[in-house]
Amino acid sequence: MSFACCGSYRQCSREGMCVSTHDHRDECDYRRKLAKGLNFFKGKDLYIEISGRMFHIGKRSDYHRDTRSLNQQEREELKQQFKDDSVIWHEGMLLEKCVDEKVSDTDRAVCRVFVSIRQEKYNIHNYNSRAVTEKTAFMIRDFLRKYGIGAAVEYVGTKVSKVVVKAETTQVKTEQKIPETRKKIEVRIDPKAEPIIGKQISFDEFLSGMMVS
């Protein structure tokens, strides 16, 4: 039995209808998306296009400032805050507009953009929901401020990697203890000397004996 299919890597039913609800003109390249670590069957998210790049925008929660996806009503309400048709929105990924950040040890992707519109708060990350570099974050912030949107760069990490330098360990020689040596003094006894035999005298007796001429 053959199956009809309207694009590469699509899942189709036996009746020839596509199972996926995605717009496959933009999202049918399943293999390349998996190679980039993207979930092909993830629900629709809202992306804003800035300088030809896609950036994910989501609702900022009060708990740990996490980011969640916007529902359809929230997406439409956010779009209405931009009263300019030149702002481009996407509800699906376009691979040619998904740009990974180029980072280094001194310029890491540690930023996101915090957006505040009335009582609502949002976070903007790269297309893959990851942080962006400082330069990219300022570019997004300045773009939003042109439309009167309150935006600020928020740091979620350290810009510069900590370089681990292994200190050279100097070997400290322990002081060697010199064993204590005692000199043996040989005592010679004169065999002709008369042995001293007597009783112990007092100090007074000793003095009186010394005074006798």
TAFEN-V532906 format. One record per residue. N is the residue number from 0. RES is the residue in one small letter. SS is DSSP state (@ for helix, = for strand, . for the rest). PHI is phi in whole degrees, 0 to 359 (NA if undefined). D_CENTER is the distance of its C-alpha to the mean C-alpha in whole Angstrom. Layout:
# TAFEN-V532906
n & res & ss & phi & d_center
N & RES & SS & PHI & D_CENTER
N & RES & SS & PHI & D_CENTER
This chain:
# TAFEN-V532906
n & res & ss & phi & d_center
0 & m & . & NA & 52
1 & s & . & 263 & 50
2 & f & . & 244 & 47
3 & a & . & 278 & 47
4 & c & . & 212 & 44
5 & c & . & 260 & 43
6 & g & . & 180 & 40
7 & s & . & 289 & 38
8 & y & . & 61 & 36
9 & r & . & 262 & 37
10 & q & . & 268 & 38
11 & c & = & 235 & 42
12 & s & . & 278 & 44
13 & r & . & 292 & 47
14 & e & . & 277 & 49
15 & g & . & 90 & 47
16 & m & . & 263 & 45
17 & c & = & 286 & 41
18 & v & . & 283 & 39
19 & s & . & 291 & 36
20 & t & . & 264 & 36
21 & h & . & 286 & 34
22 & d & . & 281 & 36
23 & h & @ & 282 & 36
24 & r & @ & 295 & 37
25 & d & @ & 253 & 33
26 & e & @ & 232 & 31
27 & c & . & 272 & 34
28 & d & . & 278 & 32
29 & y & @ & 295 & 30
30 & r & @ & 295 & 29
31 & r & @ & 293 & 28
32 & k & @ & 293 & 25
33 & l & @ & 296 & 25
34 & a & @ & 296 & 24
35 & k & . & 268 & 21
36 & g & . & 78 & 20
37 & l & . & 259 & 21
38 & n & . & 276 & 23
39 & f & . & 297 & 27
40 & f & . & 261 & 28
41 & k & . & 291 & 26
42 & g & . & 297 & 28
43 & k & . & 294 & 28
44 & d & . & 237 & 25
45 & l & = & 257 & 26
46 & y & = & 233 & 25
47 & i & = & 250 & 26
48 & e & = & 263 & 27
49 & i & = & 227 & 26
50 & s & . & 53 & 27
51 & g & . & 77 & 28
52 & r & = & 243 & 24
53 & m & = & 261 & 24
54 & f & = & 231 & 21
55 & h & = & 279 & 20
56 & i & = & 237 & 22
57 & g & = & 221 & 21
58 & k & = & 283 & 23
59 & r & = & 269 & 20
60 & s & . & 268 & 21
61 & d & . & 287 & 21
62 & y & . & 275 & 20
63 & h & . & 59 & 16
64 & r & . & 57 & 16
65 & d & . & 290 & 16
66 & t & = & 238 & 18
67 & r & = & 237 & 21
68 & s & . & 289 & 23
69 & l & . & 273 & 26
70 & n & . & 280 & 30
71 & q & @ & 299 & 33
72 & q & @ & 295 & 34
73 & e & @ & 294 & 31
74 & r & @ & 296 & 30
75 & e & @ & 292 & 34
76 & e & @ & 295 & 34
77 & l & @ & 292 & 31
78 & k & @ & 300 & 33
79 & q & . & 292 & 35
80 & q & . & 287 & 34
81 & f & . & 257 & 34
82 & k & . & 273 & 37
83 & d & . & 215 & 37
84 & d & . & 289 & 38
85 & s & . & 284 & 36
86 & v & . & 285 & 33
87 & i & = & 258 & 32
88 & w & = & 245 & 30
89 & h & = & 226 & 29
90 & e & . & 246 & 29
91 & g & . & 200 & 28
92 & m & . & 277 & 26
93 & l & . & 245 & 28
94 & l & @ & 303 & 27
95 & e & @ & 290 & 28
96 & k & @ & 251 & 26
97 & c & . & 267 & 23
98 & v & . & 247 & 21
99 & d & . & 280 & 18
100 & e & . & 287 & 16
101 & k & . & 266 & 16
102 & v & . & 240 & 14
103 & s & = & 214 & 14
104 & d & . & 294 & 12
105 & t & . & 255 & 14
106 & d & = & 214 & 13
107 & r & . & 267 & 10
108 & a & . & 274 & 10
109 & v & . & 228 & 8
110 & c & = & 236 & 12
111 & r & = & 219 & 14
112 & v & = & 251 & 18
113 & f & = & 265 & 19
114 & v & = & 243 & 23
115 & s & = & 233 & 26
116 & i & = & 233 & 29
117 & r & . & 57 & 31
118 & q & . & 265 & 30
119 & e & = & 264 & 28
120 & k & = & 231 & 24
121 & y & = & 223 & 22
122 & n & = & 240 & 18
123 & i & = & 241 & 18
124 & h & = & 238 & 16
125 & n & = & 293 & 17
126 & y & . & 305 & 19
127 & n & . & 264 & 17
128 & s & . & 67 & 15
129 & r & . & 259 & 12
130 & a & . & 291 & 11
131 & v & = & 241 & 13
132 & t & . & 285 & 13
133 & e & @ & 299 & 15
134 & k & @ & 299 & 18
135 & t & @ & 295 & 18
136 & a & @ & 298 & 17
137 & f & @ & 293 & 20
138 & m & @ & 296 & 23
139 & i & @ & 294 & 22
140 & r & @ & 302 & 23
141 & d & @ & 294 & 26
142 & f & @ & 298 & 27
143 & l & @ & 291 & 27
144 & r & @ & 294 & 29
145 & k & . & 297 & 32
146 & y & . & 261 & 32
147 & g & . & 75 & 32
148 & i & . & 266 & 29
149 & g & = & 288 & 27
150 & a & = & 218 & 23
151 & a & = & 214 & 21
152 & v & = & 275 & 17
153 & e & = & 242 & 15
154 & y & = & 266 & 11
155 & v & . & 245 & 8
156 & g & . & 190 & 6
157 & t & . & 268 & 7
158 & k & . & 294 & 10
159 & v & . & 254 & 11
160 & s & . & 291 & 9
161 & k & . & 282 & 11
162 & v & . & 275 & 14
163 & v & . & 274 & 15
164 & v & . & 252 & 19
165 & k & . & 278 & 21
166 & a & . & 289 & 24
167 & e & . & 289 & 27
168 & t & . & 277 & 29
169 & t & . & 273 & 32
170 & q & . & 281 & 34
171 & v & . & 270 & 37
172 & k & . & 284 & 40
173 & t & . & 286 & 41
174 & e & . & 295 & 45
175 & q & . & 279 & 47
176 & k & . & 284 & 50
177 & i & . & 277 & 53
178 & p & . & 300 & 55
179 & e & . & 288 & 58
180 & t & . & 246 & 61
181 & r & . & 246 & 65
182 & k & . & 283 & 68
183 & k & . & 273 & 71
184 & i & . & 260 & 74
185 & e & . & 279 & 77
186 & v & . & 261 & 80
187 & r & . & 259 & 83
188 & i & . & 255 & 86
189 & d & . & 286 & 89
190 & p & . & 293 & 92
191 & k & . & 275 & 95
192 & a & . & 289 & 93
193 & e & . & 283 & 95
194 & p & . & 294 & 92
195 & i & . & 271 & 91
196 & i & . & 234 & 93
197 & g & . & 175 & 93
198 & k & . & 262 & 91
199 & q & . & 286 & 88
200 & i & . & 259 & 90
201 & s & . & 276 & 88
202 & f & @ & 293 & 87
203 & d & @ & 296 & 90
204 & e & @ & 295 & 92
205 & f & @ & 294 & 90
206 & l & @ & 294 & 91
207 & s & @ & 294 & 95
208 & g & @ & 289 & 95
209 & m & @ & 286 & 93
210 & m & @ & 281 & 96
211 & v & . & 285 & 99
212 & s & . & 277 & 100
